[in-house]
Amino acid sequence: MAHRSRLAGFIIDCEGGSLGAAADFWSQALGLPVTDPDEGGEDKYACLDGSALGLHIEVQKVQHPSRVHLDIESDDIEAEAARLVALGAKEVSRPRDGRWIVLEAPTGHRFCVVRARSRLHRNNANVHP
């Protein structure tokens, strides 16, 4: 069965320091207001308003070196991960009981396949057989 996917946005991974300070910096640097300074109440994620750009943008506290990673959203994360593995990606992990899948591209870049936040269709996403 066909599935759909598209770039969801990007996550700014920040090692150490204050989530609030990191979110404030990136909010000001990108000109995007903070919409949720502590998504989920775990002091781990802060959401920026990328809606005008059609992107989901988060600042995330992490335990690895700081970097930026992409999220690809799909209406079938298993099928999308399998498609990307067939292209040469490697599966790294499935955090939070498989709510998303972390992959590594052949270039060494890590990225996530996440569940679509809104309905995907042929006018707003890529369709894969």
Order of alpha helices (4+ residues) and beta strands (2+ residues): beta-alpha-beta-beta-beta-beta-alpha-beta-alpha-beta-beta-beta
